[in-house]
Amino acid sequence: MLNRILSGDYPRSRVLTVVLLAIFLGLAFAPFLFPGVKALSVAAKVLIFIVLVASFDLLLGYTGIVSFAHTMFFGIGAYGVAVASTRMGAGWDALAVGIAGGLAVSFVLALAVGLFSLRVRAIFFAMITLAVAAAFQTLASQLFEITGGEDGLTFRLPELLSPSHEFAEDPFLGVSLDGRLLTYYLLFVTAVVLVLALLRIVNSPFGRVLQAIRENEFRAEAIGYRVVVYRTLSSVLSALFACLAGAMLAVWLRYNGPDTSLSFEIMIDVLLIVVIGGMGTIYGAAIGAVLFLVAQSYLQDLLRLGSEATSALPWLSALLSPDRWLLWLGVLFVLSVYYFPSGVVGKLRALRAQH
């Protein structure tokens, strides 16, 4: 049973198994283990980024394609839900139409980019995707009547998902049983299903061909595989999963704007998470997302405590100032790349193989 669920792709490391199980249980019971608005928002963001990063890893880690247009599809999914909910009102039909519309637009754009650009080599393709992503972000900012421009769109969801909708008068284990909690578990189930679907894809014969193309494109083509077709399919699948991650973001925030889902900073975060977790491993998306987002969300608080504790040493207190959190985040990233060049998952699997 477990073999079918994981598509035969086991962690292959006891430490990795424990870490992944801890992440799964932590996210499953996050509302009860980590009470508070900020903790729940961080947990929800982790779920969203796990799907987004795993979809990007399908493109980069398994197919060897470097694309900077991935956040464009992320934004399309978010805008699909936002535009449909704004025009049609709060309803499940609006959610369905928004997600379906986002998937359709993502499919067409990914297919167009794939067919016209995937014949271009390496860095040239990356530059083309960067130009397309920048053009789309500009377009989203200027189409005020549809996207709300720079102000974005604020919308309502079905009453069942509203924070004001309570399923019970009394809290359960100190947590209110309301629409916000239901929304979180909707994201949790969606993320688990999508990650398992990606595991099935990368461990299928199709996934093996993608890995063969990544390792040696010329040899894969020589034995009869149509490389452009497989690379295009990989690009389309990756875009569709990123679109669904964007829809998850819109459902959680009930708002979307250019800076929320189309910012190039999100693309940088995705690249960092892939490197930290390990390329070519769907599990790396989960570990990288947890490490990066928790550090990004709580590093300032930790530095503030450190700065206060070392107030007797002015130079150390100044170095640990919360304003320097980006510096320390960069240091942590450099250290992670130095000690885990193949990512956390790759390092743990390598240690297991040595023993």
C-alpha positions in Angstrom: 0.0 0.0 0.0 2.7 2.5 1.0 4.7 1.5 -2.0 1.8 2.4 -4.3 1.2 5.7 -2.5 4.9 6.8 -2.8 5.2 5.3 -6.3 8.1 3.2 -5.0 10.2 6.3 -4.3 11.1 5.8 -0.6 13.3 8.3 1.3 16.1 5.7 1.4 17.5 7.2 4.6 16.3 6.7 8.2 17.1 10.3 9.1 15.3 11.6 6.0 12.3 9.4 6.8 12.1 10.8 10.3 12.4 14.4 9.1 9.7 13.9 6.4 7.4 12.3 8.9 8.0 15.1 11.3 7.2 17.7 8.6 4.0 15.8 7.6 2.8 15.5 11.2 3.8 19.1 12.0 1.8 20.4 9.0 -1.1 18.1 9.7 -1.5 19.3 13.3 -0.1 22.8 12.9 -3.2 24.6 14.0 -3.1 22.7 17.3 0.6 22.5 17.8 1.5 26.1 16.9 -1.5 28.3 17.8 -1.5 31.9 16.5 -2.3 33.7 13.3 1.3 34.0 12.2 2.2 30.3 12.8 -0.9 29.2 10.8 0.0 31.6 8.0 3.5 30.3 7.8 2.3 26.7 7.8 -0.1 27.5 4.9 2.6 29.3 3.0 4.8 26.2 3.5 2.1 24.0 1.9 1.8 26.3 -1.0 5.5 26.6 -1.6 6.0 22.8 -1.4 3.7 22.4 -4.4 5.2 25.4 -6.2 8.8 24.2 -5.6 8.1 20.6 -6.4 6.5 21.7 -9.7 9.6 23.7 -10.6 11.8 20.8 -9.6 10.0 18.7 -12.2 11.3 21.2 -14.7 14.8 21.9 -13.4 15.8 18.8 -11.4 14.2 16.1 -13.5 14.4 17.6 -17.0 17.3 20.0 -16.7 15.3 23.1 -18.0 16.1 26.5 -16.4 13.0 28.7 -16.6 12.3 32.0 -15.0 8.7 32.1 -16.1 7.5 29.7 -13.4 6.0 32.4 -11.2 4.0 33.6 -14.2 1.9 30.4 -14.0 1.8 30.7 -10.3 0.3 34.2 -10.8 -2.2 32.9 -13.4 -3.6 30.4 -11.0 -4.0 33.1 -8.3 -5.5 35.6 -10.7 -7.9 32.9 -12.1 -9.5 32.5 -8.6 -9.4 36.2 -7.9 -10.9 37.4 -11.1 -13.6 34.7 -11.1 -14.6 35.3 -7.5 -14.7 39.1 -8.0 -16.9 38.8 -11.1 -19.1 35.9 -10.1 -19.3 36.5 -6.3 -18.5 34.2 -3.4 -19.4 30.7 -4.6 -18.0 27.2 -5.3 -18.8 27.8 -9.0 -16.5 30.8 -9.1 -13.7 28.8 -7.5 -14.2 26.0 -10.1 -14.3 28.4 -13.0 -11.3 30.4 -11.8 -9.2 27.3 -11.3 -10.3 25.8 -14.7 -9.7 29.1 -16.4 -6.2 29.4 -14.9 -5.3 25.9 -15.9 -6.5 26.5 -19.5 -4.5 29.7 -19.8 -1.4 28.1 -18.2 -1.7 25.2 -20.6 -1.8 27.4 -23.7 1.0 29.7 -22.6 3.2 26.8 -21.4 2.6 25.0 -24.7 3.4 28.1 -26.7 6.6 28.8 -24.7 7.6 25.2 -25.0 7.1 24.8 -28.7 8.7 28.1 -29.6 11.5 28.2 -27.1 12.6 24.8 -26.0 14.6 24.3 -29.1 16.8 27.2 -27.9 19.7 26.1 -25.8 20.3 26.7 -22.0 20.9 30.3 -21.1 19.0 31.6 -24.2 15.8 29.8 -23.2 16.2 31.1 -19.6 16.5 34.7 -20.9 13.4 34.2 -23.1 11.3 32.9 -20.2 12.6 35.9 -18.0 11.4 38.3 -20.7 8.0 36.6 -20.9 7.5 36.6 -17.2 8.5 40.4 -17.0 6.0 41.2 -19.8 3.2 39.3 -18.1 3.8 41.1 -14.8 3.7 44.4 -16.6 0.5 43.4 -18.4 -1.1 42.3 -15.1 -0.2 45.7 -13.6 -1.7 47.7 -16.5 -5.0 45.7 -17.1 -6.7 47.6 -14.2 -10.3 46.7 -15.2 -9.5 42.9 -15.0 -6.7 42.5 -12.5 -7.1 45.6 -10.3 -3.7 46.9 -11.4 -1.2 47.5 -8.7 -3.9 47.5 -6.1 -4.8 43.9 -6.9 -8.2 42.2 -6.1 -9.8 41.5 -2.8 -12.6 39.0 -2.9 -14.8 36.7 -0.9 -15.0 32.9 -0.8 -17.9 30.6 0.0 -19.4 31.1 3.4 -18.1 27.7 4.5 -14.5 28.9 4.2 -15.1 32.2 5.9 -13.4 32.8 9.3 -16.8 34.0 10.6 -18.4 30.7 9.9 -18.1 28.5 13.0 -18.8 24.8 13.1 -18.9 24.6 16.9 -19.4 27.2 19.6 -16.6 25.9 21.9 -13.0 25.7 20.7 -11.4 22.2 20.3 -8.0 22.0 22.1 -7.9 25.7 22.2 -8.5 26.1 18.5 -11.7 27.6 17.0 -13.4 25.3 14.5 -14.2 27.8 11.8 -13.9 28.4 8.1 -10.2 29.4 8.4 -9.3 26.1 9.9 -11.3 24.3 7.1 -9.4 26.4 4.5 -6.1 25.3 6.0 -7.0 21.6 5.8 -8.3 22.1 2.3 -4.8 23.4 1.4 -3.2 20.5 3.3 -5.1 17.8 1.5 -4.6 19.5 -1.8 -0.8 19.8 -1.2 -0.5 16.1 -0.2 -2.5 14.9 -3.3 -0.4 17.1 -5.7 2.9 16.0 -4.2 1.9 12.4 -4.5 0.8 13.0 -8.1 4.2 14.5 -8.8 5.9 11.5 -7.2 3.9 9.3 -9.6 4.9 11.3 -12.6 8.7 11.4 -11.9 8.7 7.7 -11.1 6.8 6.7 -14.2 8.4 5.7 -17.5 7.8 9.3 -18.6 9.8 10.5 -15.7 12.6 8.2 -16.5 12.8 9.6 -20.0 13.0 13.1 -18.5 15.9 12.1 -16.4 17.6 10.5 -19.4 17.2 13.8 -21.3 18.6 15.7 -18.4 21.7 13.4 -18.2 22.4 13.2 -22.0 20.0 14.8 -24.4 21.9 13.7 -27.5 21.9 10.0 -26.4 18.2 10.1 -25.5 17.4 11.5 -29.0 19.7 8.9 -30.6 17.7 6.0 -29.1 14.5 7.3 -30.5 12.9 9.7 -27.9 11.5 12.9 -29.3 13.3 15.2 -26.9 11.4 18.4 -27.8 8.0 16.6 -27.2 9.1 15.3 -23.8 10.6 18.7 -22.7 7.4 20.5 -23.8 5.2 18.0 -21.9 7.4 18.5 -18.8 7.0 22.3 -19.2 3.2 22.0 -19.5 2.9 19.7 -16.5 5.1 21.9 -14.4 3.1 25.0 -15.4 -0.2 23.3 -14.4 1.0 22.3 -11.0 2.4 25.8 -10.4 -1.0 27.2 -11.5 -2.7 25.0 -8.8 -0.3 26.3 -6.2 -1.3 29.9 -7.2 -4.9 29.0 -6.8 -4.1 27.7 -3.3 -2.4 31.0 -2.5 -5.4 33.0 -3.6 -7.8 30.9 -1.6 -5.7 31.4 1.6 -5.1 35.1 1.2 -8.5 36.1 -0.4 -6.4 38.6 -2.3 -4.1 38.7 -5.2 -1.9 41.4 -6.8 1.2 41.6 -9.0 3.6 41.7 -6.0 1.8 38.8 -4.3 2.2 36.1 -7.0 4.2 37.5 -9.9 7.1 39.1 -8.1 10.6 38.0 -9.3 11.5 37.7 -5.6 9.2 34.6 -5.5 11.2 33.1 -8.3 14.4 33.7 -6.4 12.9 32.1 -3.3 11.9 29.0 -5.3 15.4 28.7 -6.7 17.0 28.9 -3.2 14.5 26.3 -1.8 15.3 23.9 -4.6 19.0 24.2 -4.0 18.6 23.8 -0.2 16.3 20.8 -0.4 18.1 19.1 -3.3 17.4 19.1 -7.1 15.8 16.1 -8.6 14.0 15.1 -5.4 10.4 15.9 -4.8 11.1 15.4 -1.1 13.6 18.2 -1.2 10.8 20.6 -2.0 9.2 19.8 1.4 12.4 20.1 3.4 13.7 23.2 1.6 10.4 25.0 1.9 10.1 24.3 5.7 13.8 25.4 6.4 13.7 28.5 4.2 10.2 29.8 5.1 10.6 29.2 8.8 14.0 31.0 8.8 12.5 33.8 6.7 9.5 34.2 9.1 11.2 33.8 12.5 14.9 34.8 12.0 14.1 38.4 12.9 12.5 37.3 16.2 15.5 35.1 17.0 17.9 37.9 16.2 15.9 40.3 18.4 16.3 37.9 21.3 20.0 37.5 20.6 20.5 41.3 20.3 18.8 41.8 23.7 20.7 39.0 25.3 24.1 40.5 24.2 23.3 44.1 25.0 26.5 44.2 27.2 28.5 43.7 24.0 27.5 46.6 21.7 29.4 45.2 18.7 27.8 41.8 18.9 24.4 43.3 19.7 24.6 45.4 16.6 25.6 42.4 14.5 22.6 40.5 15.8 20.2 43.4 15.0 16.9 42.2 13.5 17.5 44.7 10.6 20.4 42.5 9.5 18.2 39.4 9.1 18.8 39.2 5.3 22.5 39.1 5.9 22.1 36.2 8.3 19.7 34.5 5.9 22.4 34.8 3.2 25.0 33.3 5.5 22.8 30.4 6.4 22.2 29.8 2.6 25.9 29.9 1.8 26.6 27.4 4.7 23.9 25.1 3.5 25.2 25.0 0.0 28.8 24.5 1.3 27.9 21.6 3.6 25.1 20.2 1.5 26.1 20.7 -2.2 23.6 18.2 -3.4 20.9 19.5 -1.0 19.7 18.1 2.3 18.0 15.1 0.7 21.1 14.3 -1.5 23.4 14.6 1.5 21.3 12.3 3.7 21.0 9.7 1.0 24.7 9.8 0.3 25.5 9.3 4.0 23.1 6.4 4.1 24.7 4.8 1.0 28.1 5.1 2.7 26.9 2.9 5.5 
